[in-house]
Amino acid sequence: MGQYVSQEPVVGMDRTTRKRVATVKPASRRGKKAVIGYFAPKVSKQLKQMALDQDRSSVQDLLREAINDLFQKYRQPPIA
């Protein structure tokens, strides 16, 4: 897992108490936004296996490649 380099607090919401709480966001996530989708469990399992088979550091690394390929397919700059 990533290290918490930045100790700047970020205000979030506690899901159980619905109260605002300060949390610590890793420096590697600052300035970034999550892009998610919901798929069958088999998709997750297959992506994890592909990451292992390709000796990739994470599924995110595979997704970055796929998103950049998609951008290029539609003549957009590969910015992921």
SULFEN-V546116 format. One record per run of one state. SS is the DSSP state (H for helix, E for strand, - for the rest). FROM is the first residue (numbers start at 1). LEN is the number of residues. If there is no record, write none. Layout:
SS	FROM	LEN
SS	FROM	LEN
//
This chain:
-	1	8
E	9	5
-	14	6
E	20	5
-	25	2
H	27	3
-	30	11
H	41	13
-	54	5
H	59	15
-	74	7
//
